[in-house]
Amino acid sequence: MKNILPLATFLLLLITSASAQERVNGVKPTFTAESGKLTSATGWALNSADKDWVDYPNMISEDKDYKGEYVSAMDGLAQSMTDQSFLSIQTKALNYKDKKYFVILVEKWEGRQEHSYSSYSTIKETVGYIFTEAEYKKLQNIVKPVSLKTNMVARLESADLTDAKLISEIQQKIKDPYKSSDQFYFHVIKSTEGKIRFFLPEKFGYTDKHEFAVSYFETEAENFNKIILK
């Protein structure tokens, strides 16, 4: 009986101590660096009918119907019709649980249709492609064609975009134990003239290759380097 009281007192003190501890939030990713923004590149596509090359600013399309229109004044209609268009591209680096990730953010026009073509509307969307450090480092020396791949993609309407919301989305994608099997590939090559050609990250089905002989974005190396973080 003599030991019961001291033991009970010890347990009470232990419980009280645990209950009195400070609340500590979980570890969240934090952005550590960001690149400049790439806002212009020429999209080239080989027209399948007459084999002429068709070019547009910031958009890849072989459709010549837009050539008579000032594409940027169409409220994103033309751009929303293709996954290969953008308003800006930027890279952000972040650390999470002692690992480094790089997120390539592509702001673009996205089309939405409720019930009929007359209800079609466009919004600005930001898509974040989350790459491991090993994958992203391939961009730092484009001597031969490189392909970055990821199965972690976060999407937010640009109007709702904040660092806090973006980090929350990124954290969910990194932590998800049931990550999608879909792989998104970012293909980049250097032309013989020294210009950079690339294809925005896209989900490829039967192959992970892109045929640069028929379509690509092209820009000067100095311009592309705006989005490269060392």
KENULUM-589009 format. One record per residue: residue number from 1; residue in one letter; chain; x, y, z of N, C-alpha, C, O in turn. Coordinates in Angstrom, 2 decimals. Example, Ala and Ser with C-alpha at 12.3 -4.5 7.8 and 13.67 -1.06 7.14 Angstrom:
# KENULUM-589009
   pavo   dolum   volo     neast    nnorth       nup    caeast   canorth      caup     ceast    cnorth       cup     oeast    onorth       oup
      1       A      A     13.19     -5.69      7.80     12.30     -4.50      7.80     13.20     -3.30      7.80     14.24     -3.32      8.46
      2       S      A     12.85     -2.25      7.08     13.67     -1.06      7.14     12.90      0.03      7.87     13.41      1.14      8.04
# end
This chain:
# KENULUM-589009
   pavo   dolum   volo     neast    nnorth       nup    caeast   canorth      caup     ceast    cnorth       cup     oeast    onorth       oup
      1       M      A      0.81     -1.22      0.00      0.00      0.00      0.00      0.84      1.26      0.00      0.40      2.31     -0.47
      2       K      A      2.05      1.14      0.54      2.88      2.34      0.64      3.29      2.86     -0.74      3.54      4.06     -0.91
      3       N      A      3.35      1.94     -1.76      3.82      2.37     -3.09      2.70      2.89     -3.98      2.96      3.48     -5.03
      4       I      A      1.46      2.67     -3.56      0.33      3.05     -4.42      0.23      4.55     -4.59      0.06      5.03     -5.71
      5       L      A      0.34      5.30     -3.50      0.19      6.76     -3.58      1.28      7.40     -4.42      0.96      8.22     -5.29
      6       P      A      2.56      7.08     -4.21      3.59      7.67     -5.07      3.40      7.33     -6.54      3.63      8.18     -7.39
      7       L      A      2.97      6.11     -6.86      2.76      5.70     -8.25      1.61      6.48     -8.86      1.69      6.94    -10.00
      8       A      A      0.54      6.61     -8.12     -0.62      7.36     -8.60     -0.26      8.82     -8.83     -0.68      9.44     -9.80
      9       T      A      0.53      9.36     -7.90      0.97     10.75     -8.03      1.83     10.94     -9.27      1.70     11.93     -9.98
     10       F      A      2.72      9.96     -9.52      3.60     10.03    -10.70      2.80     10.01    -12.00      3.07     10.79    -12.91
     11       L      A      1.81      9.11    -12.07      0.98      9.02    -13.27      0.18     10.30    -13.49      0.01     10.75    -14.63
     12       L      A     -0.30     10.87    -12.40     -1.07     12.12    -12.50     -0.19     13.24    -13.02     -0.61     14.03    -13.87
     13       L      A      1.03     13.30    -12.50      1.97     14.34    -12.96      2.33     14.14    -14.43      2.48     15.11    -15.17
     14       L      A      2.47     12.87    -14.84      2.82     12.58    -16.23      1.70     13.02    -17.16      1.96     13.62    -18.21
     15       I      A      0.47     12.72    -16.80     -0.68     13.10    -17.63     -0.83     14.61    -17.68     -1.09     15.19    -18.74
     16       T      A     -0.66     15.25    -16.53     -0.78     16.71    -16.46      0.28     17.38    -17.31      0.01     18.37    -18.00
     17       S      A      1.52     16.83    -17.27      2.62     17.39    -18.05      2.35     17.28    -19.54      2.58     18.22    -20.29
     18       A      A      1.84     16.10    -19.96      1.55     15.89    -21.37      0.44     16.83    -21.84      0.48     17.35    -22.95
     19       S      A     -0.56     17.03    -20.97     -1.69     17.89    -21.34     -1.28     19.35    -21.42     -1.90     20.14    -22.14
     20       A      A     -0.23     19.71    -20.68      0.18     21.11    -20.62      1.18     21.50    -21.69      1.58     22.66    -21.77
     21       Q      A      1.59     20.53    -22.53      2.58     20.84    -23.58      2.00     21.81    -24.60      0.79     21.87    -24.82
     22       E      A      2.92     22.58    -25.23      2.51     23.54    -26.25      2.00     22.81    -27.49      2.49     21.73    -27.82
     23       R      A      1.02     23.40    -28.16      0.53     22.85    -29.42      1.56     23.12    -30.51      2.03     24.24    -30.65
     24       V      A      1.90     22.09    -31.27      2.89     22.23    -32.34      2.28     21.78    -33.65      1.82     20.65    -33.76
     25       N      A      2.26     22.66    -34.64      1.72     22.32    -35.95      2.65     21.36    -36.68      3.85     21.31    -36.40
     26       G      A      2.07     20.60    -37.62      2.87     19.69    -38.42      3.80     20.46    -39.36      3.59     21.64    -39.64
     27       V      A      4.80     19.77    -39.83      5.77     20.39    -40.75      5.14     20.55    -42.12      4.61     19.59    -42.68
     28       K      A      5.19     21.76    -42.66      4.63     22.03    -43.98      5.75     22.42    -44.93      6.79     22.93    -44.50
     29       P      A      5.53     22.18    -46.23      6.54     22.62    -47.20      6.68     24.14    -47.17      5.72     24.85    -46.86
     30       T      A      7.84     24.62    -47.49      8.06     26.07    -47.59      8.81     26.37    -48.88      9.74     25.65    -49.25
     31       F      A      8.41     27.42    -49.56      9.12     27.83    -50.76     10.46     28.44    -50.36     10.53     29.27    -49.46
     32       T      A     11.51     28.02    -51.04     12.85     28.51    -50.73     13.42     29.40    -51.83     14.37     30.15    -51.59
     33       A      A     12.85     29.32    -53.03     13.35     30.14    -54.15     12.32     30.14    -55.26     11.49     29.24    -55.36
     34       E      A     12.38     31.16    -56.10     11.53     31.19    -57.28     12.29     31.81    -58.44     13.14     32.68    -58.25
     35       S      A     11.97     31.35    -59.63     12.64     31.84    -60.83     11.91     33.06    -61.37     10.89     33.48    -60.83
     36       G      A     12.45     33.61    -62.44     11.72     34.62    -63.19     10.62     33.93    -63.98     10.43     32.72    -63.86
     37       K      A      9.88     34.70    -64.78      8.78     34.13    -65.55      9.07     34.16    -67.04      9.55     35.15    -67.59
     38       L      A      8.78     33.05    -67.67      8.82     32.97    -69.13      7.42     33.31    -69.62      6.46     32.61    -69.31
     39       T      A      7.31     34.39    -70.39      5.98     34.84    -70.83      5.82     34.83    -72.34      4.76     35.21    -72.86
     40       S      A      6.86     34.40    -73.05      6.72     34.39    -74.51      7.57     33.29    -75.13      8.73     33.09    -74.78
     41       A      A      6.96     32.58    -76.06      7.64     31.58    -76.87      6.75     31.34    -78.09      5.53     31.47    -78.00
     42       T      A      7.35     31.00    -79.19      6.58     30.76    -80.40      6.20     29.29    -80.50      7.05     28.41    -80.42
     43       G      A      4.91     29.04    -80.69      4.45     27.68    -80.88      4.42     27.34    -82.36      3.85     28.08    -83.16
     44       W      A      5.03     26.24    -82.72      5.10     25.80    -84.12      4.41     24.44    -84.27      4.61     23.55    -83.45
     45       A      A      3.61     24.30    -85.33      2.95     23.02    -85.62      2.91     22.81    -87.13      2.62     23.74    -87.89
     46       L      A      3.18     21.60    -87.56      3.15     21.26    -88.98      1.73     20.89    -89.36      1.17     19.92    -88.84
     47       N      A      1.13     21.68    -90.27     -0.23     21.41    -90.72     -0.27     20.07    -91.46      0.47     19.86    -92.42
     48       S      A     -1.13     19.18    -91.00     -1.15     17.82    -91.56     -1.68     17.78    -92.99     -1.42     16.82    -93.71
     49       A      A     -2.43     18.81    -93.41     -3.01     18.81    -94.76     -2.03     19.29    -95.81     -1.76     18.58    -96.78
     50       D      A     -1.48     20.50    -95.63     -0.61     21.06    -96.68      0.86     21.07    -96.30      1.70     21.52    -97.07
     51       K      A      1.18     20.56    -95.10      2.57     20.46    -94.64      3.25     21.81    -94.48      4.47     21.91    -94.56
     52       D      A      2.47     22.85    -94.26      3.03     24.17    -93.93      3.16     24.29    -92.41      2.34     23.76    -91.66
     53       W      A      4.21     25.00    -91.98      4.36     25.25    -90.55      3.49     26.43    -90.14      3.49     27.47    -90.80
     54       V      A      2.75     26.26    -89.04      1.85     27.29    -88.52      2.40     27.76    -87.18      2.72     26.94    -86.31
     55       D      A      2.51     29.07    -87.01      3.06     29.59    -85.76      2.07     30.52    -85.06      1.33     31.26    -85.70
     56       Y      A      2.08     30.45    -83.73      1.28     31.33    -82.89      2.09     31.72    -81.66      2.96     30.95    -81.22
     57       P      A      1.83     32.89    -81.10      2.50     33.24    -79.84      1.92     32.43    -78.69      0.72     32.44    -78.45
     58       N      A      2.79     31.74    -77.98      2.42     31.02    -76.75      1.37     29.93    -76.96      0.68     29.55    -76.01
     59       M      A      1.24     29.41    -78.17      0.24     28.38    -78.43      0.68     27.50    -79.59      1.20     27.99    -80.60
     60       I      A      0.48     26.20    -79.43      0.76     25.26    -80.52     -0.57     24.81    -81.12     -1.40     24.23    -80.43
     61       S      A     -0.74     25.08    -82.39     -1.93     24.64    -83.11     -1.63     24.63    -84.60     -1.04     25.57    -85.12
     62       E      A     -2.04     23.57    -85.27     -1.87     23.50    -86.72     -3.03     24.15    -87.46     -3.00     24.27    -88.68
     63       D      A     -4.05     24.57    -86.71     -5.24     25.19    -87.28     -4.92     26.60    -87.76     -4.49     27.45    -86.98
     64       K      A     -5.13     26.85    -89.04     -4.84     28.17    -89.61     -5.99     29.15    -89.43     -5.85     30.34    -89.75
     65       D      A     -7.12     28.68    -88.94     -8.30     29.53    -88.85     -8.10     30.73    -87.94     -8.77     31.75    -88.09
     66       Y      A     -7.15     30.62    -86.99     -6.92     31.72    -86.06     -5.96     32.76    -86.61     -5.74     33.80    -85.98
     67       K      A     -5.37     32.50    -87.77     -4.34     33.40    -88.27     -4.88     34.78    -88.60     -4.14     35.77    -88.53
     68       G      A     -6.15     34.86    -88.94     -6.73     36.16    -89.26     -7.22     36.90    -88.03     -7.69     38.04    -88.13
     69       E      A     -7.11     36.26    -86.89     -7.58     36.88    -85.65     -6.39     37.27    -84.79     -5.32     36.66    -84.87
     70       Y      A     -6.58     38.27    -83.98     -5.57     38.61    -82.99     -5.83     37.72    -81.79     -6.69     38.02    -80.95
     71       V      A     -5.08     36.62    -81.71     -5.39     35.56    -80.76     -5.49     36.05    -79.33     -6.38     35.62    -78.59
     72       S      A     -4.61     36.93    -78.93     -4.60     37.37    -77.54     -5.82     38.20    -77.18     -6.06     38.47    -76.00
     73       A      A     -6.61     38.62    -78.18     -7.80     39.42    -77.90     -9.07     38.57    -77.91    -10.18     39.10    -77.91
     74       M      A     -8.90     37.24    -77.91    -10.05     36.35    -78.00    -10.48     35.81    -76.64    -11.17     34.79    -76.57
     75       D      A    -10.08     36.49    -75.56    -10.46     36.06    -74.21    -10.06     34.62    -73.94    -10.74     33.91    -73.20
     76       G      A     -8.95     34.20    -74.52     -8.42     32.87    -74.26     -9.15     31.75    -74.97     -8.88     30.58    -74.70
     77       L      A    -10.07     32.06    -75.88    -10.86     31.03    -76.55     -9.98     30.06    -77.32    -10.06     28.85    -77.13
     78       A      A     -9.13     30.59    -78.20     -8.28     29.72    -79.00     -7.32     28.94    -78.12     -7.13     27.74    -78.31
     79       Q      A     -6.72     29.61    -77.14     -5.73     28.96    -76.28     -6.36     27.86    -75.42     -5.71     26.86    -75.11
     80       S      A     -7.64     28.04    -75.04     -8.29     27.05    -74.19     -8.60     25.76    -74.94     -8.93     24.74    -74.33
     81       M      A     -8.50     25.81    -76.26     -8.80     24.63    -77.07     -7.63     23.64    -77.15     -7.78     22.54    -77.68
     82       T      A     -6.50     24.03    -76.63     -5.34     23.15    -76.66     -4.62     23.15    -75.32     -4.53     24.17    -74.65
     83       D      A     -4.10     21.99    -74.94     -3.31     21.91    -73.72     -1.98     22.62    -73.88     -1.36     23.03    -72.90
     84       Q      A     -1.55     22.78    -75.13     -0.25     23.38    -75.40     -0.37     24.88    -75.64     -0.21     25.37    -76.76
     85       S      A     -0.66     25.59    -74.56     -0.68     27.05    -74.59     -0.37     27.52    -73.18     -0.59     26.79    -72.21
     86       F      A      0.15     28.73    -73.07      0.46     29.24    -71.73      0.44     30.76    -71.71      0.60     31.42    -72.74
     87       L      A      0.26     31.29    -70.52      0.38     32.72    -70.27      1.72     33.03    -69.63      2.36     34.03    -69.94
     88       S      A      2.15     32.14    -68.72      3.46     32.29    -68.09      3.92     30.95    -67.55      3.11     30.06    -67.27
     89       I      A      5.23     30.82    -67.40      5.83     29.62    -66.82      6.86     30.07    -65.79      7.65     30.97    -66.05
     90       Q      A      6.84     29.45    -64.63      7.76     29.81    -63.56      8.09     28.58    -62.72      7.28     27.66    -62.63
     91       T      A      9.27     28.57    -62.13      9.65     27.48    -61.23      9.75     27.98    -59.80     10.28     29.06    -59.54
     92       K      A      9.22     27.19    -58.86      9.42     27.46    -57.44     10.03     26.22    -56.79      9.65     25.09    -57.09
     93       A      A     10.99     26.47    -55.89     11.63     25.37    -55.15     11.06     25.32    -53.75     10.72     26.36    -53.17
     94       L      A     10.96     24.12    -53.20     10.49     24.00    -51.83     11.11     22.80    -51.15     11.51     21.83    -51.80
     95       N      A     11.19     22.88    -49.84     11.68     21.79    -49.01     10.53     21.19    -48.24      9.65     21.90    -47.74
     96       Y      A     10.54     19.87    -48.14      9.53     19.18    -47.35     10.12     17.89    -46.81     10.49     16.99    -47.57
     97       K      A     10.20     17.80    -45.48     10.73     16.62    -44.81     12.11     16.22    -45.36     12.35     15.08    -45.74
     98       D      A     12.99     17.20    -45.37     14.39     17.00    -45.76     14.57     16.60    -47.22     15.63     16.09    -47.60
     99       K      A     13.56     16.84    -48.03     13.69     16.59    -49.47     13.38     17.87    -50.23     12.58     18.69    -49.79
    100       K      A     14.02     18.04    -51.37     13.83     19.23    -52.18     12.99     18.88    -53.41     13.20     17.87    -54.07
    101       Y      A     12.03     19.75    -53.69     11.17     19.58    -54.86     11.17     20.88    -55.67     11.41     21.96    -55.15
    102       F      A     10.89     20.73    -56.96     10.78     21.89    -57.84      9.42     21.81    -58.54      9.05     20.78    -59.10
    103       V      A      8.69     22.92    -58.49      7.36     22.97    -59.07      7.37     23.91    -60.27      7.62     25.10    -60.13
    104       I      A      7.10     23.37    -61.44      6.99     24.19    -62.64      5.53     24.62    -62.77      4.65     23.79    -63.01
    105       L      A      5.29     25.91    -62.61      3.94     26.47    -62.63      3.61     27.01    -64.01      4.31     27.89    -64.53
    106       V      A      2.57     26.49    -64.60      2.14     26.94    -65.92      0.77     27.60    -65.78     -0.22     26.94    -65.45
    107       E      A      0.72     28.90    -66.02     -0.57     29.59    -66.03     -1.09     29.56    -67.45     -0.36     29.85    -68.40
    108       K      A     -2.36     29.22    -67.61     -2.91     29.04    -68.95     -4.42     29.32    -68.95     -5.04     29.45    -67.90
    109       W      A     -4.97     29.39    -70.15     -6.42     29.49    -70.29     -7.01     28.09    -70.28     -6.49     27.18    -70.92
    110       E      A     -8.11     27.95    -69.56     -8.82     26.67    -69.50    -10.26     26.89    -69.90    -10.88     27.87    -69.48
    111       G      A    -10.79     25.99    -70.73    -12.17     26.12    -71.17    -13.12     25.29    -70.33    -12.77     24.19    -69.89
    112       R      A    -14.31     25.81    -70.10    -15.33     25.08    -69.36    -16.65     25.15    -70.09    -17.05     26.20    -70.60
    113       Q      A    -17.33     24.02    -70.14    -18.60     23.95    -70.85    -19.60     23.21    -69.98    -19.37     22.07    -69.60
    114       E      A    -20.71     23.86    -69.68    -21.70     23.27    -68.79    -22.62     22.29    -69.53    -22.61     21.09    -69.26
    115       H      A    -23.41     22.82    -70.46    -24.40     21.96    -71.11    -24.33     22.04    -72.64    -24.58     21.05    -73.32
    116       S      A    -24.00     23.18    -73.16    -23.98     23.33    -74.61    -22.82     24.23    -75.01    -22.17     24.84    -74.16
    117       Y      A    -22.56     24.31    -76.31    -21.45     25.13    -76.78    -21.66     26.60    -76.39    -20.70     27.33    -76.16
    118       S      A    -22.91     27.02    -76.33    -23.19     28.42    -76.01    -22.81     28.76    -74.57    -22.65     29.93    -74.23
    119       S      A    -22.65     27.73    -73.73    -22.30     27.99    -72.34    -20.79     27.88    -72.10    -20.34     27.92    -70.96
    120       Y      A    -20.03     27.75    -73.16    -18.58     27.62    -73.04    -17.97     28.92    -72.50    -18.30     30.01    -72.96
    121       S      A    -17.08     28.77    -71.52    -16.44     29.95    -70.94    -14.97     29.64    -70.68    -14.57     28.47    -70.69
    122       T      A    -14.19     30.66    -70.46    -12.76     30.48    -70.22    -12.37     31.09    -68.87    -12.92     32.11    -68.45
    123       I      A    -11.42     30.44    -68.22    -10.86     30.95    -66.99     -9.34     30.78    -67.05     -8.83     30.01    -67.86
    124       K      A     -8.64     31.49    -66.19     -7.20     31.31    -66.08     -6.93     30.29    -64.97     -7.44     30.40    -63.86
    125       E      A     -6.12     29.31    -65.31     -5.80     28.23    -64.38     -4.29     28.14    -64.23     -3.55     28.37    -65.19
    126       T      A     -3.82     27.79    -63.04     -2.41     27.56    -62.81     -2.21     26.09    -62.46     -2.81     25.57    -61.52
    127       V      A     -1.35     25.44    -63.23     -1.07     24.02    -63.03      0.36     23.88    -62.53      1.29     24.39    -63.14
    128       G      A      0.53     23.18    -61.41      1.86     22.98    -60.84      2.32     21.55    -61.02      1.70     20.62    -60.50
    129       Y      A      3.40     21.36    -61.76      3.98     20.03    -61.98      5.13     19.87    -61.00      6.12     20.60    -61.07
    130       I      A      4.99     18.91    -60.09      5.92     18.76    -58.96      6.98     17.72    -59.30      6.67     16.54    -59.45
    131       F      A      8.23     18.18    -59.41      9.32     17.28    -59.78     10.28     17.08    -58.61     10.50     17.98    -57.80
    132       T      A     10.84     15.89    -58.53     11.89     15.65    -57.56     13.14     16.42    -57.98     13.25     16.86    -59.12
    133       E      A     14.06     16.58    -57.06     15.29     17.30    -57.37     16.07     16.62    -58.48     16.62     17.29    -59.36
    134       A      A     16.12     15.30    -58.46     16.86     14.55    -59.48     16.28     14.78    -60.88     17.03     14.94    -61.85
    135       E      A     14.96     14.81    -60.97     14.33     15.04    -62.28     14.59     16.46    -62.76     14.96     16.68    -63.91
    136       Y      A     14.38     17.43    -61.87     14.51     18.84    -62.28     15.93     19.18    -62.72     16.11     20.01    -63.61
    137       K      A     16.91     18.56    -62.12     18.31     18.87    -62.45     18.64     18.57    -63.91     19.65     19.05    -64.43
    138       K      A     17.82     17.78    -64.56     18.05     17.49    -65.99     17.99     18.76    -66.83     18.61     18.84    -67.89
    139       L      A     17.25     19.76    -66.34     17.11     21.02    -67.10     18.35     21.90    -67.01     18.49     22.84    -67.79
    140       Q      A     19.22     21.61    -66.08     20.35     22.50    -65.84     21.48     22.32    -66.83     22.44     23.09    -66.81
    141       N      A     21.39     21.33    -67.69     22.42     21.12    -68.70     21.81     20.43    -69.92     21.90     19.21    -70.08
    142       I      A     21.18     21.24    -70.76     20.46     20.69    -71.92     21.42     20.56    -73.09     21.40     21.37    -74.02
    143       V      A     22.24     19.55    -73.04     23.15     19.26    -74.14     22.48     18.29    -75.11     22.58     18.43    -76.33
    144       K      A     21.80     17.32    -74.55     21.02     16.37    -75.35     19.57     16.46    -74.90     19.29     17.05    -73.85
    145       P      A     18.63     15.89    -75.65     17.21     15.96    -75.26     16.99     15.43    -73.85     17.54     14.40    -73.47
    146       V      A     16.17     16.13    -73.08     15.84     15.69    -71.73     14.34     15.57    -71.58     13.57     16.26    -72.25
    147       S      A     13.93     14.68    -70.69     12.51     14.48    -70.39     12.34     14.37    -68.89     12.88     13.45    -68.26
    148       L      A     11.60     15.30    -68.32     11.29     15.24    -66.89      9.93     14.58    -66.74      9.03     14.83    -67.53
    149       K      A      9.79     13.74    -65.72      8.50     13.09    -65.52      8.04     13.23    -64.07      8.85     13.30    -63.14
    150       T      A      6.73     13.27    -63.90      6.13     13.33    -62.57      4.72     12.79    -62.61      4.06     12.81    -63.65
    151       N      A      4.27     12.29    -61.48      2.86     11.89    -61.34      2.17     12.73    -60.27      1.12     12.36    -59.74
    152       M      A      2.80     13.88    -59.96      2.23     14.80    -58.95      1.90     16.13    -59.63      2.79     16.86    -60.06
    153       V      A      0.62     16.43    -59.71      0.15     17.64    -60.39     -0.91     18.33    -59.53     -1.86     17.70    -59.09
    154       A      A     -0.73     19.63    -59.31     -1.69     20.43    -58.54     -2.32     21.48    -59.46     -1.64     22.06    -60.30
    155       R      A     -3.61     21.71    -59.28     -4.33     22.67    -60.13     -5.13     23.64    -59.26     -5.78     23.25    -58.30
    156       L      A     -5.06     24.91    -59.62     -5.83     25.94    -58.93     -6.27     27.00    -59.94     -5.55     27.31    -60.88
    157       E      A     -7.46     27.54    -59.74     -7.85     28.69    -60.54     -6.93     29.85    -60.16     -6.69     30.09    -58.98
    158       S      A     -6.44     30.56    -61.15     -5.48     31.64    -60.89     -6.07     32.69    -59.96     -5.34     33.30    -59.17
    159       A      A     -7.37     32.92    -60.06     -8.01     33.93    -59.21     -7.94     33.54    -57.73     -8.00     34.42    -56.87
    160       D      A     -7.81     32.24    -57.44     -7.76     31.78    -56.05     -6.34     31.47    -55.59     -6.14     31.01    -54.47
    161       L      A     -5.36     31.71    -56.45     -3.99     31.28    -56.17     -3.32     32.14    -55.11     -3.22     33.36    -55.25
    162       T      A     -2.87     31.48    -54.05     -2.01     32.09    -53.03     -0.93     31.07    -52.71     -1.10     29.88    -52.98
    163       D      A      0.18     31.54    -52.13      1.23     30.60    -51.74      0.70     29.56    -50.76      1.04     28.38    -50.85
    164       A      A     -0.14     30.00    -49.83     -0.67     29.09    -48.82     -1.51     27.98    -49.46     -1.36     26.81    -49.11
    165       K      A     -2.39     28.35    -50.39     -3.23     27.35    -51.05     -2.40     26.43    -51.94     -2.63     25.23    -52.00
    166       L      A     -1.42     27.02    -52.62     -0.56     26.21    -53.49      0.25     25.21    -52.67      0.35     24.04    -53.04
    167       I      A      0.81     25.66    -51.56      1.59     24.77    -50.69      0.71     23.64    -50.14      1.15     22.50    -50.06
    168       S      A     -0.52     23.98    -49.78     -1.44     22.96    -49.27     -1.71     21.89    -50.32     -1.71     20.70    -50.01
    169       E      A     -1.93     22.32    -51.57     -2.17     21.37    -52.65     -0.93     20.52    -52.91     -1.04     19.31    -53.11
    170       I      A      0.23     21.15    -52.92      1.48     20.42    -53.16      1.71     19.38    -52.07      2.10     18.25    -52.36
    171       Q      A      1.48     19.77    -50.83      1.68     18.85    -49.71      0.78     17.62    -49.85      1.21     16.50    -49.60
    172       Q      A     -0.47     17.84    -50.24     -1.39     16.72    -50.42     -0.89     15.76    -51.50     -0.98     14.54    -51.34
    173       K      A     -0.36     16.32    -52.59      0.12     15.47    -53.68      1.36     14.67    -53.26      1.48     13.50    -53.60
    174       I      A      2.26     15.31    -52.53      3.48     14.62    -52.09      3.15     13.52    -51.08      3.73     12.44    -51.13
    175       K      A      2.22     13.80    -50.15      1.89     12.85    -49.09      1.00     11.71    -49.57      0.97     10.65    -48.95
    176       D      A      0.29     11.91    -50.65     -0.71     10.93    -51.10     -0.08      9.54    -51.30      0.78      9.38    -52.17
    177       P      A     -0.49      8.55    -50.52      0.09      7.21    -50.68     -0.42      6.48    -51.91      0.13      5.46    -52.32
    178       Y      A     -1.49      7.01    -52.50     -2.09      6.38    -53.68     -1.93      7.29    -54.89     -2.90      7.64    -55.56
    179       K      A     -0.71      7.66    -55.16     -0.44      8.57    -56.28     -0.90      7.95    -57.60     -0.86      6.74    -57.80
    180       S      A     -1.32      8.83    -58.48     -1.78      8.39    -59.79     -0.66      7.69    -60.55      0.52      8.03    -60.41
    181       S      A     -1.05      6.72    -61.36     -0.06      6.05    -62.22      0.21      6.86    -63.48      1.12      6.55    -64.24
    182       D      A     -0.60      7.89    -63.71     -0.40      8.74    -64.88      0.90      9.52    -64.75      1.16     10.13    -63.71
    183       Q      A      1.71      9.51    -65.79      2.97     10.23    -65.80      2.88     11.41    -66.76      2.42     11.27    -67.90
    184       F      A      3.31     12.58    -66.29      3.37     13.77    -67.13      4.84     14.01    -67.50      5.71     13.98    -66.63
    185       Y      A      5.09     14.25    -68.78      6.45     14.42    -69.26      6.68     15.83    -69.80      5.86     16.36    -70.55
    186       F      A      7.80     16.42    -69.41      8.20     17.73    -69.89      9.43     17.51    -70.77     10.52     17.24    -70.27
    187       H      A      9.24     17.63    -72.11     10.29     17.34    -73.07     10.97     18.64    -73.51     10.30     19.62    -73.84
    188       V      A     12.29     18.64    -73.51     13.08     19.82    -73.87     14.29     19.39    -74.70     14.96     18.41    -74.37
    189       I      A     14.56     20.13    -75.79     15.77     19.87    -76.59     16.37     21.21    -77.01     15.72     22.26    -76.93
    190       K      A     17.61     21.16    -77.45     18.27     22.35    -77.99     18.43     22.15    -79.49     18.91     21.11    -79.93
    191       S      A     18.04     23.16    -80.28     18.15     23.06    -81.73     19.60     23.25    -82.16     20.45     23.66    -81.37
    192       T      A     19.86     22.96    -83.42     21.22     23.14    -83.94     21.63     24.61    -83.93     22.82     24.92    -83.93
    193       E      A     20.63     25.52    -83.93     20.92     26.95    -83.87     21.10     27.44    -82.43     21.39     28.61    -82.21
    194       G      A     20.92     26.54    -81.46     21.10     26.92    -80.06     19.84     27.38    -79.36     19.88     27.74    -78.19
    195       K      A     18.70     27.36    -80.07     17.44     27.74    -79.44     16.87     26.54    -78.66     17.20     25.39    -78.93
    196       I      A     16.01     26.85    -77.69     15.40     25.81    -76.89     14.00     25.51    -77.42     13.18     26.41    -77.63
    197       R      A     13.75     24.23    -77.63     12.43     23.77    -78.03     11.87     22.90    -76.92     12.57     22.07    -76.34
    198       F      A     10.59     23.09    -76.63     10.00     22.32    -75.54      8.53     22.06    -75.79      7.90     22.70    -76.64
    199       F      A      8.00     21.13    -75.05      6.59     20.76    -75.10      6.10     20.77    -73.67      6.67     20.09    -72.82
    200       L      A      5.05     21.53    -73.37      4.57     21.64    -72.00      4.28     20.26    -71.41      3.89     19.34    -72.14
    201       P      A      4.45     20.11    -70.09      4.17     18.80    -69.47      2.79     18.30    -69.89      1.79     19.01    -69.82
    202       E      A      2.77     17.06    -70.31      1.52     16.47    -70.78      1.53     14.98    -70.48      2.58     14.34    -70.45
    203       K      A      0.34     14.45    -70.27      0.21     13.02    -70.02      0.27     12.28    -71.35     -0.52     12.53    -72.25
    204       F      A      1.22     11.37    -71.46      1.37     10.60    -72.68      0.84      9.19    -72.45      1.00      8.62    -71.37
    205       G      A      0.20      8.64    -73.46     -0.42      7.33    -73.32      0.50      6.18    -73.70      1.21      5.64    -72.85
    206       Y      A      0.47      5.81    -74.96      1.20      4.62    -75.39      2.71      4.84    -75.49      3.46      3.88    -75.63
    207       T      A      3.14      6.09    -75.43      4.57      6.36    -75.51      4.91      7.57    -74.64      4.06      8.42    -74.39
    208       D      A      6.16      7.63    -74.19      6.59      8.79    -73.41      7.46      9.72    -74.25      8.16     10.58    -73.71
    209       K      A      7.42      9.54    -75.57      8.22     10.34    -76.48      7.37     11.44    -77.12      6.16     11.27    -77.31
    210       H      A      8.02     12.55    -77.46      7.33     13.59    -78.24      8.03     13.75    -79.57      9.26     13.79    -79.65
    211       E      A      7.24     13.86    -80.62      7.79     14.00    -81.96      8.01     15.48    -82.28      7.10     16.18    -82.72
    212       F      A      9.24     15.94    -82.06      9.56     17.34    -82.30      9.55     17.70    -83.79      9.66     18.87    -84.14
    213       A      A      9.42     16.71    -84.64      9.39     16.98    -86.07      8.06     17.60    -86.49      7.94     18.11    -87.61
    214       V      A      7.05     17.58    -85.61      5.74     18.10    -86.02      5.23     19.24    -85.14      4.34     19.98    -85.57
    215       S      A      5.75     19.41    -83.91      5.27     20.52    -83.08      6.20     20.77    -81.91      6.85     19.86    -81.40
    216       Y      A      6.26     22.05    -81.50      7.06     22.43    -80.34      6.93     23.93    -80.09      6.51     24.69    -80.96
    217       F      A      7.30     24.35    -78.88      7.54     25.75    -78.59      9.01     26.01    -78.83      9.85     25.13    -78.65
    218       E      A      9.34     27.24    -79.23     10.74     27.59    -79.46     11.01     28.99    -78.93     10.21     29.91    -79.10
    219       T      A     12.16     29.14    -78.28     12.57     30.45    -77.77     14.08     30.47    -77.62     14.74     29.43    -77.66
    220       E      A     14.62     31.66    -77.44     16.06     31.79    -77.22     16.44     31.16    -75.88     15.65     31.15    -74.93
    221       A      A     17.65     30.63    -75.81     18.11     29.99    -74.58     18.06     30.95    -73.40     17.71     30.56    -72.29
    222       E      A     18.42     32.22    -73.64     18.41     33.21    -72.55     17.01     33.39    -71.98     16.85     33.60    -70.78
    223       N      A     16.01     33.32    -72.83     14.63     33.47    -72.40     14.19     32.24    -71.59     13.57     32.38    -70.54
    224       F      A     14.51     31.05    -72.08     14.13     29.83    -71.39     14.81     29.73    -70.02     14.23     29.22    -69.06
    225       N      A     16.03     30.21    -69.95     16.80     30.12    -68.71     16.19     30.92    -67.56     16.60     30.78    -66.40
    226       K      A     15.22     31.77    -67.88     14.53     32.53    -66.82     13.87     31.59    -65.82     13.72     31.95    -64.65
    227       I      A     13.47     30.39    -66.25     12.75     29.50    -65.35     13.64     28.43    -64.73     13.15     27.53    -64.04
    228       I      A     14.95     28.52    -64.96     15.86     27.50    -64.43     16.42     27.96    -63.08     17.04     29.03    -62.97
    229       L      A     16.21     27.15    -62.07     16.80     27.38    -60.76     17.99     26.44    -60.57     17.90     25.26    -60.90
    230       K      A     19.07     26.95    -60.05     20.26     26.13    -59.82     20.20     25.48    -58.46     21.11     24.75    -58.08
# end
